[in-house]
Amino acid sequence: MEFKKEIEVNSDREDIWELIKDYKRIPEFWHGTRSIEKEGNYYMVQFAFPGKGKMQLKEDEDNFILSENYLKGPFTGEKTTQLYGTDPVKIVSVWNIKLSPMLRAFSNKLQGHFEQGTEDALKRIKDYFESS
């Protein structure tokens, strides 16, 4: 499953970056994620739907890229979130994941669900910065 979503936000790029890379705040904006707990070099993720996952986070401070590498769970693969430009800042989220065998039969429906969830999360981030 591969797709890309983006949105423009009128705010300071460094402020957006600080929010995006704060793993504790991911569930606030990405409602498909119920909670994230750090365990050593990994993060244990409780999804909103029944399921848990294990991921690594990598921050590329120079290029404003946050990579979420999902290692175990209902899907594996990577989601990257990158910031481009200033005034406005473009937030781009790219998903490249593979569903577990149990979920592959539902891949078309789930892709739509993931895409809508990503659009909603990006809108919540935009609203957070532009509503204040």
N, CA and C of each residue as an Amber inpcrd file, in Angstrom:
protein
   396
   0.8520000  -1.1610000   0.0000000   0.0000000   0.0000000   0.0000000
   0.9010000   1.2280000   0.0000000   0.7570000   2.0280000  -1.0230000
   1.5530000   3.2420000  -1.1400000   0.6320000   4.4060000  -1.4770000
   0.8520000   5.5260000  -0.7750000   0.1400000   6.7480000  -1.1070000
   0.8400000   7.9330000  -0.4560000   0.4650000   9.1270000  -0.9280000
   1.0410000  10.3690000  -0.4280000  -0.0680000  11.3810000  -0.2390000
  -0.0230000  12.0990000   0.8930000  -0.9710000  13.1830000   1.1680000
  -0.1730000  14.3940000   1.6220000  -0.6800000  15.5680000   1.3250000
   0.0300000  16.7820000   1.7260000  -0.9540000  17.8990000   2.0330000
  -0.4490000  18.8720000   2.7980000  -1.2550000  20.0260000   3.1730000
  -0.3090000  21.2000000   3.4160000  -0.8000000  22.4020000   3.1920000
  -0.0100000  23.6100000   3.4740000  -0.4820000  24.2060000   4.7910000
   0.4870000  24.6460000   5.6010000   0.1930000  25.2050000   6.9180000
   0.8980000  26.5590000   7.0460000   0.1570000  27.5480000   7.4770000
   0.7180000  28.8820000   7.6990000   1.2220000  28.9810000   9.1320000
   2.4530000  28.5540000   9.3230000   3.0850000  28.6290000  10.6340000
   4.5900000  28.4870000  10.4580000   5.3100000  28.6190000  11.5580000
   6.7630000  28.5020000  11.5580000   7.1760000  27.0390000  11.3870000
   8.0830000  26.7620000  10.4620000   8.5080000  25.3960000  10.1760000
   9.0910000  24.7170000  11.4110000   9.8900000  25.4350000  12.1990000
  10.4950000  24.8320000  13.3920000   9.4330000  24.4440000  14.4170000
   8.3760000  25.2430000  14.5420000   7.2810000  24.9090000  15.4720000
   6.5510000  23.6500000  15.0140000   6.2950000  23.5650000  13.7140000
   5.6270000  22.3770000  13.1760000   6.5210000  21.1540000  13.3880000
   7.8110000  21.3090000  13.1370000   8.7580000  20.2070000  13.3070000
   8.7690000  19.7060000  14.7490000   8.7860000  20.6230000  15.7040000
   8.7980000  20.2250000  17.1190000   7.5580000  19.4080000  17.4670000
   6.4200000  19.7700000  16.9170000   5.1910000  19.0180000  17.1630000
   5.2470000  17.6420000  16.5020000   5.6260000  17.6130000  15.2350000
   5.5990000  16.3640000  14.4750000   6.5410000  15.3170000  15.0580000
   7.7030000  15.7240000  15.5310000   8.6750000  14.7400000  16.0130000
   8.4510000  14.3210000  17.4640000   7.4720000  14.9090000  18.1480000
   7.1570000  14.5420000  19.5210000   6.2530000  13.3080000  19.5230000
   6.8620000  12.1380000  19.7140000   6.1090000  10.8830000  19.6030000
   4.9470000  10.8180000  20.5960000   5.0600000  11.4920000  21.7220000
   3.9940000  11.4690000  22.7220000   2.7280000  12.1580000  22.2190000
   2.8840000  13.0370000  21.2260000   1.7250000  13.7830000  20.7120000
   1.1250000  13.1620000  19.4540000   1.7400000  12.1210000  18.9230000
   1.2090000  11.4860000  17.7090000  -0.2610000  11.1080000  17.8690000
  -0.6780000  10.4400000  18.9740000  -2.0960000  10.0620000  19.0930000
  -3.0670000  11.2470000  19.1140000  -2.5780000  12.4190000  19.4890000
  -3.4240000  13.6070000  19.5130000  -3.8940000  13.9920000  18.1080000
  -3.0670000  13.7320000  17.1180000  -3.3780000  14.1290000  15.7460000
  -3.6840000  12.9360000  14.8490000  -2.9990000  11.8200000  15.0750000
  -3.1770000  10.5990000  14.2900000  -4.0760000   9.6640000  15.0880000
  -5.3780000   9.7530000  14.8770000  -6.3420000   9.0440000  15.7030000
  -6.3490000   7.5310000  15.5020000  -5.6370000   7.0450000  14.5050000
  -5.4770000   5.5950000  14.3480000  -4.4790000   5.0220000  15.3320000
  -3.7910000   5.8980000  16.0400000  -2.8150000   5.4970000  17.0480000
  -3.3640000   5.8770000  18.4130000  -3.5760000   4.8730000  19.2620000
  -4.1150000   5.1390000  20.5980000  -3.0170000   5.5850000  21.5660000
  -1.8520000   4.9060000  21.5250000  -0.7590000   5.2740000  22.4260000
   0.5710000   4.7660000  21.8690000   1.6540000   5.3990000  22.3440000
   3.0130000   4.9980000  21.9710000   3.8590000   5.0500000  23.2320000
   4.5620000   3.9600000  23.4920000   5.4580000   3.8920000  24.6470000
   6.8610000   3.5560000  24.1600000   7.8430000   4.2850000  24.6650000
   9.2380000   4.0300000  24.2960000   9.7600000   2.8600000  25.1280000
  10.3790000   1.9040000  24.4490000  11.0050000   0.7610000  25.1090000
  12.3760000   0.5600000  24.4810000  13.4100000   1.0910000  25.1450000
  14.7670000   1.0080000  24.6040000  14.8720000   1.8240000  23.3280000
  15.3340000   1.1740000  22.2470000  15.4660000   1.8430000  20.9480000
  14.2040000   1.7470000  20.1020000  13.1490000   1.1450000  20.6530000
  11.9200000   0.9120000  19.9050000  10.7400000   1.6080000  20.5750000
   9.6450000   1.6480000  19.8500000   8.4070000   2.2170000  20.3510000
   7.3130000   1.1790000  20.1590000   6.5440000   0.9340000  21.2180000
   5.4200000   0.0150000  21.1450000   4.1610000   0.8530000  20.8950000
   3.4320000   0.4810000  19.8710000   2.2730000   1.2560000  19.4230000
   1.0030000   0.4600000  19.6850000   0.0280000   1.0900000  20.3110000
  -1.3190000   0.5340000  20.4430000  -2.1860000   1.2960000  19.4490000
  -2.7060000   0.5800000  18.4600000  -3.5360000   1.2130000  17.4410000
  -4.9660000   1.3600000  17.9430000  -5.7370000   2.2230000  17.3120000
  -7.1310000   2.4260000  17.6870000  -7.9460000   1.1720000  17.3820000
  -7.6140000   0.4870000  16.2950000  -8.2620000  -0.7940000  16.0100000
  -7.4870000  -1.8570000  16.7870000  -8.0660000  -3.0380000  17.0020000
  -7.3390000  -4.0450000  17.7840000  -6.0090000  -4.3900000  17.1290000
  -4.9560000  -4.0930000  17.7990000  -3.6380000  -4.4230000  17.2830000
  -2.5540000  -3.5960000  17.9240000  -1.3940000  -4.2200000  18.0330000
  -0.2160000  -3.5530000  18.5650000   0.9040000  -3.6880000  17.5550000
   1.8320000  -2.7510000  17.6010000   2.9550000  -2.7880000  16.6890000
   4.2340000  -2.3380000  17.3680000   5.3200000  -2.5790000  16.6710000
   6.6440000  -2.1640000  17.1320000   7.2580000  -1.3420000  16.0200000
   7.8040000  -0.1700000  16.3910000   8.3850000   0.6900000  15.3630000
   9.6590000   1.3500000  15.8760000  10.4110000   1.8630000  14.9270000
  11.5580000   2.7140000  15.2030000  11.2410000   4.0850000  14.6310000
  11.7270000   5.1110000  15.2910000  11.5940000   6.4780000  14.7880000
  12.9740000   6.9990000  14.4350000  13.0450000   7.7040000  13.3210000
  14.3000000   8.3290000  12.9120000  14.0000000   9.7700000  12.5230000
  14.7460000  10.6880000  13.1320000  14.5890000  12.1090000  12.8340000
  15.7610000  12.5860000  11.9960000  15.4600000  13.2020000  10.8750000
  16.4690000  13.8570000  10.0400000  16.2440000  15.3580000  10.2360000
  16.9450000  15.8990000  11.2290000  16.7620000  17.3040000  11.6070000
  17.0890000  18.2660000  10.4610000  18.1170000  17.9420000   9.6820000
  18.5530000  18.8450000   8.6080000  17.5200000  18.9790000   7.5030000
  16.7870000  17.8920000   7.2440000  15.8190000  17.8870000   6.1490000
  14.3660000  17.8480000   6.6240000  14.1690000  17.9700000   7.9460000
  12.8170000  17.9800000   8.5200000  12.0180000  16.7430000   8.0930000
  12.6210000  15.5510000   8.2920000  11.9610000  14.2930000   7.9420000
  11.8500000  13.4240000   9.1890000  10.6360000  12.9650000   9.4890000
  10.4140000  11.9810000  10.5310000  10.0150000  10.6790000   9.8480000
  10.7830000   9.6140000  10.1050000  10.4860000   8.2940000   9.5360000
   9.9940000   7.3750000  10.6410000   8.8520000   6.7610000  10.3990000
   8.3040000   5.7470000  11.3010000   8.4490000   4.4140000  10.5820000
   9.3270000   3.5560000  11.0960000   9.5700000   2.2610000  10.4790000
   8.8540000   1.2020000  11.3150000   7.7720000   0.6560000  10.7710000
   6.9620000  -0.3430000  11.4710000   7.5630000  -1.7280000  11.2280000
   8.0020000  -2.3540000  12.3190000   8.7280000  -3.6170000  12.2450000
   7.8390000  -4.8340000  12.4710000   6.8380000  -4.7100000  13.3520000
   5.9300000  -5.8060000  13.6860000   4.5520000  -5.2350000  13.9080000
   3.5410000  -6.0560000  13.6420000   2.1740000  -5.6250000  13.8980000
   1.2730000  -5.9100000  12.7130000   0.1260000  -5.2290000  12.6540000
  -0.8330000  -5.4700000  11.5740000  -0.3170000  -5.0310000  10.2020000
   0.7440000  -4.2370000  10.1940000   1.4070000  -3.8640000   8.9480000
   2.8710000  -3.5940000   9.2400000   3.6740000  -3.6870000   8.2050000
   5.0940000  -3.3610000   8.2920000   5.4180000  -2.3780000   7.1740000
   6.5110000  -1.6740000   7.3210000   6.9170000  -0.7050000   6.3060000
   7.1590000   0.6450000   6.9280000   7.0520000   1.6880000   6.1090000
   7.4610000   3.0060000   6.5630000   6.4440000   4.0810000   6.2220000
   6.3110000   5.0100000   7.1590000   5.5820000   6.2560000   6.9250000
   6.5790000   7.3770000   7.1730000   6.7160000   8.2830000   6.2210000
   7.5810000   9.4450000   6.4200000   6.7270000  10.7060000   6.3860000
   7.1190000  11.6350000   7.2320000   6.4850000  12.9460000   7.2410000
   7.5970000  13.9560000   7.0600000   7.4510000  14.8010000   6.0400000
   8.5070000  15.7680000   5.7330000   7.8990000  17.1560000   5.5790000
   8.6810000  18.1480000   6.0110000   8.2820000  19.5430000   5.8640000
   9.0910000  20.1830000   4.7570000   8.3950000  20.9650000   3.9120000
   9.0340000  21.6710000   2.8060000   8.6950000  23.1450000   2.8860000
   9.6910000  23.9840000   2.6120000   9.4590000  25.4120000   2.4340000
   9.0560000  26.1490000   3.6940000   8.7720000  27.4130000   3.4790000
   8.2970000  28.2930000   4.5420000   7.2540000  29.2220000   3.9490000
   6.2950000  29.5930000   4.7680000   5.3070000  30.6230000   4.4230000
   4.5890000  30.3720000   3.1010000   3.7900000  29.3610000   2.9470000
   3.4340000  28.3630000   3.9530000   4.4020000  27.1680000   3.9440000
   4.2740000  26.3480000   4.9660000   5.0410000  25.1020000   5.0610000
   4.1730000  23.9870000   4.5020000   4.7570000  23.1680000   3.6500000
   4.0360000  22.0140000   3.1220000   4.4310000  20.7910000   3.9490000
   3.4200000  20.1100000   4.5130000   3.6320000  18.8500000   5.2290000
   3.2450000  17.7310000   4.2660000   4.1910000  16.8130000   4.0420000
   3.9540000  15.6970000   3.1280000   4.1070000  14.3910000   3.9050000
   3.0790000  13.5580000   3.8510000   3.1030000  12.2520000   4.4990000
   3.0660000  11.1780000   3.4110000   4.0600000  10.2960000   3.4320000
   4.1620000   9.2210000   2.4360000   4.1260000   7.8840000   3.1630000
   3.2110000   7.0410000   2.7580000   3.0790000   5.6960000   3.3230000
   3.5590000   4.6690000   2.3020000   4.3340000   3.7080000   2.7650000
   4.7580000   2.5630000   1.9650000   4.7770000   1.3720000   2.9210000
   3.6260000   0.6970000   3.0400000   3.4790000  -0.3800000   4.0130000
   2.9170000  -1.6360000   3.3550000   3.0900000  -2.7290000   4.0730000
   2.5560000  -4.0200000   3.6390000   1.6870000  -4.5500000   4.7670000
   0.4390000  -4.8780000   4.4420000  -0.4820000  -5.4030000   5.4360000
  -0.1150000  -6.8380000   5.8060000  -0.4360000  -7.2130000   7.0410000
  -0.2180000  -8.5910000   7.4720000  -1.1180000  -9.5120000   6.6440000
  -0.7720000 -10.7960000   6.5440000  -1.5870000 -11.7190000   5.7470000
  -3.0670000 -11.7140000   6.1320000  -3.3590000 -11.5620000   7.4230000
  -4.7650000 -11.5730000   7.8660000  -5.5500000 -10.3730000   7.3430000
  -4.8730000  -9.2750000   7.0580000  -5.5680000  -8.0550000   6.6390000
  -5.5590000  -7.8320000   5.1280000  -4.7840000  -8.6060000   4.4030000
  -4.6510000  -8.3530000   2.9560000  -5.9650000  -8.4640000   2.1980000
  -6.8760000  -9.3030000   2.6560000  -8.1740000  -9.4490000   1.9750000
  -8.9670000  -8.1380000   2.0160000  -8.6350000  -7.2880000   2.9750000
  -9.3500000  -6.0270000   3.1450000  -8.5340000  -4.8380000   2.6580000
  -7.5340000  -5.0880000   1.8190000  -6.5720000  -4.0360000   1.4660000
  -7.2160000  -2.8200000   0.8080000  -8.1860000  -3.0110000  -0.0780000
  -8.8030000  -1.8490000  -0.7320000  -9.5240000  -0.9640000   0.2690000
 -10.3100000  -1.5740000   1.1380000 -11.0380000  -0.8150000   2.1500000
 -10.0610000  -0.1600000   3.1240000  -9.0420000  -0.8930000   3.5340000
  -8.0810000  -0.3440000   4.4880000  -7.2640000   0.7900000   3.8900000
  -6.9420000   0.7100000   2.6060000  -6.1870000   1.8070000   1.9990000
  -7.0000000   3.0910000   2.0710000  -8.2680000   3.0070000   1.7420000
  -9.1310000   4.1870000   1.8530000  -9.1840000   4.7150000   3.2810000
  -9.2360000   3.8060000   4.2370000  -9.2660000   4.1730000   5.6510000
  -7.9610000   4.8820000   6.0580000  -6.8150000   4.3310000   5.6440000
  -5.5150000   4.9360000   5.9530000  -5.3870000   6.3070000   5.2850000
  -5.8280000   6.4060000   4.0350000  -5.7250000   7.6880000   3.3300000
  -6.5910000   8.7490000   3.9980000  -7.8230000   8.3890000   4.3580000
  -8.7090000   9.3590000   5.0190000  -8.1460000   9.7400000   6.3800000
  -7.6120000   8.7720000   7.1170000  -7.0080000   9.0580000   8.4170000
  -5.8250000  10.0040000   8.3040000  -5.0430000   9.8430000   7.2430000
  -3.8950000  10.7240000   7.0220000  -4.3600000  12.1360000   6.6880000
  -5.3540000  12.2600000   5.8190000  -5.9020000  13.5850000   5.5050000
  -6.4360000  14.2580000   6.7580000  -7.1540000  13.5010000   7.5830000
  -7.7220000  14.0620000   8.8120000  -6.6220000  14.5080000   9.7730000
  -5.5630000  13.7000000   9.9120000  -4.4550000  14.0520000  10.8060000
  -3.7720000  15.3360000  10.3360000  -3.5260000  15.4300000   9.0470000
  -2.8800000  16.6390000   8.5220000  -3.7650000  17.8660000   8.7310000
  -5.0800000  17.7040000   8.5860000  -5.9980000  18.8240000   8.8360000
  -5.9770000  19.2220000  10.3090000  -5.8900000  18.2350000  11.2110000
  -5.8250000  18.5600000  12.6390000  -4.5400000  19.3390000  12.9600000
  -3.4320000  18.9450000  12.3420000  -2.1790000  19.6770000  12.5440000
  -2.3100000  21.1040000  12.0240000  -2.8760000  21.2500000  10.8430000
  -3.0910000  22.5760000  10.2660000  -3.9570000  23.4260000  11.1940000
  -5.0580000  22.8640000  11.6480000  -5.9740000  23.5960000  12.5260000
  -5.2920000  23.9770000  13.8400000  -4.4540000  23.1100000  14.3590000
  -3.7410000  23.3900000  15.6010000  -2.9290000  24.6700000  15.4730000
  -2.2540000  24.8330000  14.3430000  -1.3930000  25.9970000  14.1580000
  -2.1420000  27.2280000  13.6600000  -3.1680000  27.0320000  12.8720000
  -3.8330000  28.1790000  12.2660000  -5.0230000  28.6800000  13.0610000
  -5.4810000  27.9250000  14.0480000  -6.6430000  28.3390000  14.8460000
  -6.2520000  29.1850000  16.0420000  -4.9520000  29.1820000  16.3830000
  -4.5640000  29.9250000  17.5900000  -4.2130000  31.3540000  17.3130000
